[in-house]
Amino acid sequence: MEAPTLAQVEELCHPCPPSPEGETVCAALVRYDNTLRDAIREIHADVSSFKLGVEHRLEETANLRAPLGRAVAQLQQENQ
C-alpha cells in the first residue's frame, strides 16, 4: 500500500479544514514533505558526486596499471 502523495494530502487539507488544528497539521505535513524532498535531492547530489569521484579513481588506476603490467612482465622475463 502506497502512502498518499502530497497532492492527495493537500486535497484533504485545503478544501475546508474542520478546525484550525487540522489546518496546522496539514501545514506541518506539507513542510515535512518538502523537507524530505530537499533531503532526498541532497542525497542524490552527494551520490552523484561520490560516483564521479569513484569513476575518476578507477580511470587513474587503469592508467597506472599499464606501466606496472609492463614492468612486471619485464621482471618476469629477466628472472627466467
N, CA, C and O atoms as a GROMACS GRO file, in nm:
protein
  320
    1MET      N    1   0.084  -0.118   0.000
    1MET     CA    2   0.000   0.000   0.000
    1MET      C    3   0.089   0.124   0.000
    1MET      O    4   0.179   0.138   0.083
    2GLU      N    5   0.062   0.214  -0.093
    2GLU     CA    6   0.145   0.333  -0.107
    2GLU      C    7   0.093   0.446  -0.019
    2GLU      O    8  -0.027   0.456   0.008
    3ALA      N    9   0.184   0.529   0.025
    3ALA     CA   10   0.147   0.647   0.103
    3ALA      C   11   0.082   0.748   0.010
    3ALA      O   12   0.112   0.751  -0.109
    4PRO      N   13  -0.007   0.832   0.063
    4PRO     CA   14  -0.069   0.932  -0.023
    4PRO      C   15   0.034   1.034  -0.071
    4PRO      O   16   0.130   1.065  -0.001
    5THR      N   17   0.011   1.084  -0.191
    5THR     CA   18   0.100   1.186  -0.245
    5THR      C   19   0.070   1.320  -0.179
    5THR      O   20  -0.032   1.336  -0.112
    6LEU      N   21   0.161   1.415  -0.200
    6LEU     CA   22   0.142   1.549  -0.144
    6LEU      C   23   0.014   1.610  -0.198
    6LEU      O   24  -0.059   1.676  -0.123
    7ALA      N   25  -0.015   1.590  -0.325
    7ALA     CA   26  -0.137   1.646  -0.383
    7ALA      C   27  -0.261   1.589  -0.314
    7ALA      O   28  -0.357   1.662  -0.289
    8GLN      N   29  -0.259   1.460  -0.285
    8GLN     CA   30  -0.373   1.399  -0.217
    8GLN      C   31  -0.389   1.455  -0.076
    8GLN      O   32  -0.501   1.479  -0.031
    9VAL      N   33  -0.278   1.476  -0.007
    9VAL     CA   34  -0.284   1.533   0.128
    9VAL      C   35  -0.338   1.674   0.121
    9VAL      O   36  -0.421   1.714   0.203
   10GLU      N   37  -0.291   1.752   0.023
   10GLU     CA   38  -0.339   1.890   0.010
   10GLU      C   39  -0.488   1.894  -0.021
   10GLU      O   40  -0.559   1.980   0.030
   11GLU      N   41  -0.536   1.801  -0.105
   11GLU     CA   42  -0.678   1.795  -0.134
   11GLU      C   43  -0.759   1.771  -0.007
   11GLU      O   44  -0.866   1.829   0.012
   12LEU      N   45  -0.707   1.686   0.078
   12LEU     CA   46  -0.777   1.657   0.203
   12LEU      C   47  -0.773   1.776   0.297
   12LEU      O   48  -0.867   1.797   0.374
   13CYS      N   49  -0.666   1.854   0.292
   13CYS     CA   50  -0.646   1.961   0.388
   13CYS      C   51  -0.709   2.094   0.347
   13CYS      O   52  -0.770   2.162   0.430
   14HIS      N   53  -0.696   2.130   0.223
   14HIS     CA   54  -0.728   2.267   0.185
   14HIS      C   55  -0.874   2.298   0.155
   14HIS      O   56  -0.913   2.413   0.174
   15PRO      N   57  -0.956   2.204   0.110
   15PRO     CA   58  -1.092   2.247   0.078
   15PRO      C   59  -1.164   2.315   0.193
   15PRO      O   60  -1.214   2.426   0.178
   16CYS      N   61  -1.168   2.252   0.308
   16CYS     CA   62  -1.237   2.312   0.421
   16CYS      C   63  -1.195   2.237   0.547
   16CYS      O   64  -1.265   2.146   0.592
   17PRO      N   65  -1.082   2.274   0.603
   17PRO     CA   66  -1.038   2.201   0.722
   17PRO      C   67  -1.141   2.214   0.834
   17PRO      O   68  -1.196   2.322   0.855
   18PRO      N   69  -1.165   2.106   0.905
   18PRO     CA   70  -1.267   2.109   1.008
   18PRO      C   71  -1.230   2.197   1.127
   18PRO      O   72  -1.318   2.242   1.201
   19SER      N   73  -1.100   2.221   1.147
   19SER     CA   74  -1.059   2.301   1.262
   19SER      C   75  -0.925   2.365   1.233
   19SER      O   76  -0.853   2.323   1.142
   20PRO      N   77  -0.891   2.468   1.310
   20PRO     CA   78  -0.758   2.528   1.292
   20PRO      C   79  -0.646   2.427   1.318
   20PRO      O   80  -0.540   2.434   1.255
   21GLU      N   81  -0.668   2.333   1.409
   21GLU     CA   82  -0.567   2.232   1.437
   21GLU      C   83  -0.545   2.144   1.314
   21GLU      O   84  -0.432   2.106   1.284
   22GLY      N   85  -0.654   2.112   1.244
   22GLY     CA   86  -0.643   2.031   1.122
   22GLY      C   87  -0.559   2.101   1.018
   22GLY      O   88  -0.478   2.038   0.949
   23GLU      N   89  -0.579   2.230   1.005
   23GLU     CA   90  -0.501   2.307   0.908
   23GLU      C   91  -0.354   2.311   0.950
   23GLU      O   92  -0.264   2.302   0.866
   24THR      N   93  -0.329   2.323   1.078
   24THR     CA   94  -0.192   2.325   1.128
   24THR      C   95  -0.123   2.192   1.101
   24THR      O   96  -0.006   2.189   1.062
   25VAL      N   97  -0.194   2.082   1.122
   25VAL     CA   98  -0.138   1.950   1.096
   25VAL      C   99  -0.106   1.936   0.948
   25VAL      O  100   0.000   1.885   0.911
   26CYS      N  101  -0.197   1.982   0.863
   26CYS     CA  102  -0.174   1.972   0.719
   26CYS      C  103  -0.054   2.057   0.678
   26CYS      O  104   0.027   2.014   0.596
   27ALA      N  105  -0.043   2.176   0.733
   27ALA     CA  106   0.071   2.262   0.701
   27ALA      C  107   0.201   2.196   0.746
   27ALA      O  108   0.302   2.202   0.676
   28ALA      N  109   0.198   2.133   0.863
   28ALA     CA  110   0.317   2.064   0.913
   28ALA      C  111   0.354   1.947   0.821
   28ALA      O  112   0.471   1.923   0.794
   29LEU      N  113   0.253   1.874   0.774
   29LEU     CA  114   0.279   1.763   0.683
   29LEU      C  115   0.340   1.811   0.552
   29LEU      O  116   0.431   1.748   0.499
   30VAL      N  117   0.291   1.923   0.502
   30VAL     CA  118   0.346   1.978   0.378
   30VAL      C  119   0.491   2.021   0.400
   30VAL      O  120   0.577   1.994   0.316
   31ARG      N  121   0.519   2.086   0.513
   31ARG     CA  122   0.658   2.126   0.543
   31ARG      C  123   0.747   2.002   0.557
   31ARG      O  124   0.860   2.001   0.508
   32TYR      N  125   0.696   1.901   0.623
   32TYR     CA  126   0.771   1.776   0.641
   32TYR      C  127   0.801   1.713   0.505
   32TYR      O  128   0.913   1.668   0.480
   33ASP      N  129   0.700   1.709   0.419
   33ASP     CA  130   0.718   1.653   0.286
   33ASP      C  131   0.823   1.732   0.208
   33ASP      O  132   0.909   1.672   0.143
   34ASN      N  133   0.817   1.863   0.215
   34ASN     CA  134   0.915   1.947   0.146
   34ASN      C  135   1.056   1.924   0.201
   34ASN      O  136   1.153   1.919   0.125
   35THR      N  137   1.066   1.909   0.333
   35THR     CA  138   1.195   1.883   0.395
   35THR      C  139   1.252   1.750   0.347
   35THR      O  140   1.371   1.740   0.316
   36LEU      N  141   1.167   1.648   0.341
   36LEU     CA  142   1.213   1.517   0.292
   36LEU      C  143   1.257   1.524   0.147
   36LEU      O  144   1.359   1.466   0.110
   37ARG      N  145   1.182   1.596   0.066
   37ARG     CA  146   1.219   1.610  -0.076
   37ARG      C  147   1.355   1.680  -0.090
   37ARG      O  148   1.438   1.640  -0.171
   38ASP      N  149   1.376   1.785  -0.010
   38ASP     CA  150   1.505   1.855  -0.013
   38ASP      C  151   1.618   1.762   0.029
   38ASP      O  152   1.725   1.762  -0.031
   39ALA      N  153   1.594   1.683   0.134
   39ALA     CA  154   1.696   1.590   0.181
   39ALA      C  155   1.729   1.486   0.074
   39ALA      O  156   1.845   1.450   0.054
   40ILE      N  157   1.627   1.438   0.006
   40ILE     CA  158   1.648   1.339  -0.100
   40ILE      C  159   1.729   1.400  -0.214
   40ILE      O  160   1.818   1.334  -0.269
   41ARG      N  161   1.699   1.526  -0.249
   41ARG     CA  162   1.777   1.593  -0.353
   41ARG      C  163   1.925   1.603  -0.314
   41ARG      O  164   2.014   1.579  -0.395
   42GLU      N  165   1.949   1.637  -0.188
   42GLU     CA  166   2.087   1.648  -0.140
   42GLU      C  167   2.157   1.512  -0.143
   42GLU      O  168   2.275   1.503  -0.179
   43ILE      N  169   2.085   1.408  -0.106
   43ILE     CA  170   2.143   1.273  -0.108
   43ILE      C  171   2.178   1.234  -0.252
   43ILE      O  172   2.284   1.179  -0.278
   44HIS      N  173   2.087   1.264  -0.346
   44HIS     CA  174   2.114   1.235  -0.487
   44HIS      C  175   2.239   1.310  -0.534
   44HIS      O  176   2.322   1.253  -0.606
   45ALA      N  177   2.252   1.436  -0.495
   45ALA     CA  178   2.370   1.515  -0.534
   45ALA      C  179   2.496   1.454  -0.474
   45ALA      O  180   2.599   1.444  -0.541
   46ASP      N  181   2.490   1.414  -0.347
   46ASP     CA  182   2.606   1.352  -0.282
   46ASP      C  183   2.644   1.221  -0.350
   46ASP      O  184   2.763   1.194  -0.370
   47VAL      N  185   2.545   1.140  -0.384
   47VAL     CA  186   2.573   1.012  -0.450
   47VAL      C  187   2.634   1.036  -0.588
   47VAL      O  188   2.727   0.967  -0.628
   48SER      N  189   2.582   1.135  -0.660
   48SER     CA  190   2.637   1.167  -0.792
   48SER      C  191   2.782   1.212  -0.781
   48SER      O  192   2.867   1.172  -0.860
   49SER      N  193   2.810   1.295  -0.682
   49SER     CA  194   2.947   1.342  -0.660
   49SER      C  195   3.038   1.226  -0.624
   49SER      O  196   3.150   1.217  -0.675
   50PHE      N  197   2.992   1.138  -0.537
   50PHE     CA  198   3.070   1.021  -0.499
   50PHE      C  199   3.098   0.933  -0.620
   50PHE      O  200   3.209   0.884  -0.638
   51LYS      N  201   2.995   0.913  -0.703
   51LYS     CA  202   3.009   0.831  -0.823
   51LYS      C  203   3.116   0.889  -0.916
   51LYS      O  204   3.200   0.815  -0.969
   52LEU      N  205   3.114   1.021  -0.936
   52LEU     CA  206   3.215   1.084  -1.021
   52LEU      C  207   3.355   1.065  -0.963
   52LEU      O  208   3.451   1.040  -1.037
   53GLY      N  209   3.368   1.076  -0.831
   53GLY     CA  210   3.497   1.054  -0.767
   53GLY      C  211   3.548   0.912  -0.787
   53GLY      O  212   3.666   0.891  -0.815
   54VAL      N  213   3.459   0.815  -0.772
   54VAL     CA  214   3.497   0.674  -0.790
   54VAL      C  215   3.538   0.651  -0.936
   54VAL      O  216   3.637   0.583  -0.962
   55GLU      N  217   3.460   0.706  -1.030
   55GLU     CA  218   3.494   0.689  -1.171
   55GLU      C  219   3.631   0.749  -1.202
   55GLU      O  220   3.710   0.691  -1.277
   56HIS      N  221   3.660   0.864  -1.143
   56HIS     CA  222   3.789   0.929  -1.164
   56HIS      C  223   3.902   0.842  -1.108
   56HIS      O  224   4.006   0.826  -1.172
   57ARG      N  225   3.882   0.786  -0.990
   57ARG     CA  226   3.985   0.699  -0.930
   57ARG      C  227   4.006   0.573  -1.012
   57ARG      O  228   4.119   0.526  -1.028
   58LEU      N  229   3.897   0.517  -1.064
   58LEU     CA  230   3.910   0.398  -1.148
   58LEU      C  231   3.988   0.429  -1.275
   58LEU      O  232   4.071   0.350  -1.320
   59GLU      N  233   3.962   0.545  -1.332
   59GLU     CA  234   4.033   0.587  -1.452
   59GLU      C  235   4.183   0.605  -1.422
   59GLU      O  236   4.268   0.560  -1.500
   60GLU      N  237   4.213   0.669  -1.311
   60GLU     CA  238   4.354   0.686  -1.271
   60GLU      C  239   4.421   0.551  -1.251
   60GLU      O  240   4.535   0.530  -1.294
   61THR      N  241   4.351   0.460  -1.185
   61THR     CA  242   4.406   0.327  -1.159
   61THR      C  243   4.431   0.252  -1.289
   61THR      O  244   4.534   0.187  -1.305
   62ALA      N  245   4.337   0.262  -1.382
   62ALA     CA  246   4.354   0.196  -1.511
   62ALA      C  247   4.474   0.252  -1.585
   62ALA      O  248   4.548   0.178  -1.650
   63ASN      N  249   4.494   0.383  -1.576
   63ASN     CA  250   4.609   0.445  -1.643
   63ASN      C  251   4.741   0.404  -1.579
   63ASN      O  252   4.842   0.394  -1.648
   64LEU      N  253   4.742   0.379  -1.450
   64LEU     CA  254   4.864   0.339  -1.380
   64LEU      C  255   4.893   0.189  -1.397
   64LEU      O  256   5.007   0.146  -1.381
   65ARG      N  257   4.792   0.113  -1.428
   65ARG     CA  258   4.806  -0.032  -1.436
   65ARG      C  259   4.892  -0.074  -1.555
   65ARG      O  260   4.970  -0.168  -1.543
   66ALA      N  261   4.880  -0.007  -1.667
   66ALA     CA  262   4.955  -0.046  -1.787
   66ALA      C  263   5.106  -0.042  -1.765
   66ALA      O  264   5.174  -0.142  -1.792
   67PRO      N  265   5.163   0.068  -1.716
   67PRO     CA  266   5.309   0.068  -1.693
   67PRO      C  267   5.352  -0.037  -1.589
   67PRO      O  268   5.457  -0.098  -1.603
   68LEU      N  269   5.270  -0.057  -1.488
   68LEU     CA  270   5.302  -0.157  -1.387
   68LEU      C  271   5.302  -0.296  -1.448
   68LEU      O  272   5.390  -0.378  -1.418
   69GLY      N  273   5.206  -0.323  -1.533
   69GLY     CA  274   5.200  -0.453  -1.600
   69GLY      C  275   5.322  -0.478  -1.687
   69GLY      O  276   5.376  -0.588  -1.689
   70ARG      N  277   5.366  -0.374  -1.758
   70ARG     CA  278   5.485  -0.387  -1.841
   70ARG      C  279   5.609  -0.414  -1.755
   70ARG      O  280   5.693  -0.496  -1.789
   71ALA      N  281   5.619  -0.344  -1.642
   71ALA     CA  282   5.734  -0.363  -1.553
   71ALA      C  283   5.736  -0.504  -1.496
   71ALA      O  284   5.842  -0.566  -1.488
   72VAL      N  285   5.620  -0.555  -1.457
   72VAL     CA  286   5.612  -0.692  -1.404
   72VAL      C  287   5.651  -0.792  -1.512
   72VAL      O  288   5.725  -0.886  -1.485
   73ALA      N  289   5.601  -0.773  -1.633
   73ALA     CA  290   5.634  -0.864  -1.743
   73ALA      C  291   5.784  -0.863  -1.770
   73ALA      O  292   5.844  -0.968  -1.793
   74GLN      N  293   5.843  -0.745  -1.769
   74GLN     CA  294   5.987  -0.734  -1.793
   74GLN      C  295   6.066  -0.805  -1.683
   74GLN      O  296   6.162  -0.876  -1.711
   75LEU      N  297   6.025  -0.786  -1.558
   75LEU     CA  298   6.093  -0.854  -1.447
   75LEU      C  299   6.080  -1.006  -1.457
   75LEU      O  300   6.174  -1.079  -1.427
   76GLN      N  301   5.964  -1.052  -1.500
   76GLN     CA  302   5.944  -1.196  -1.515
   76GLN      C  303   6.036  -1.252  -1.623
   76GLN      O  304   6.093  -1.360  -1.608
   77GLN      N  305   6.051  -1.177  -1.733
   77GLN     CA  306   6.140  -1.222  -1.841
   77GLN      C  307   6.285  -1.225  -1.794
   77GLN      O  308   6.360  -1.316  -1.826
   78GLU      N  309   6.323  -1.124  -1.717
   78GLU     CA  310   6.460  -1.117  -1.668
   78GLU      C  311   6.491  -1.231  -1.572
   78GLU      O  312   6.606  -1.275  -1.563
   79ASN      N  313   6.392  -1.279  -1.500
   79ASN     CA  314   6.413  -1.384  -1.400
   79ASN      C  315   6.401  -1.524  -1.456
   79ASN      O  316   6.412  -1.621  -1.381
   80GLN      N  317   6.378  -1.538  -1.583
   80GLN     CA  318   6.365  -1.673  -1.641
   80GLN      C  319   6.499  -1.730  -1.678
   80GLN      O  320   6.507  -1.842  -1.728
   0.00000   0.00000   0.00000
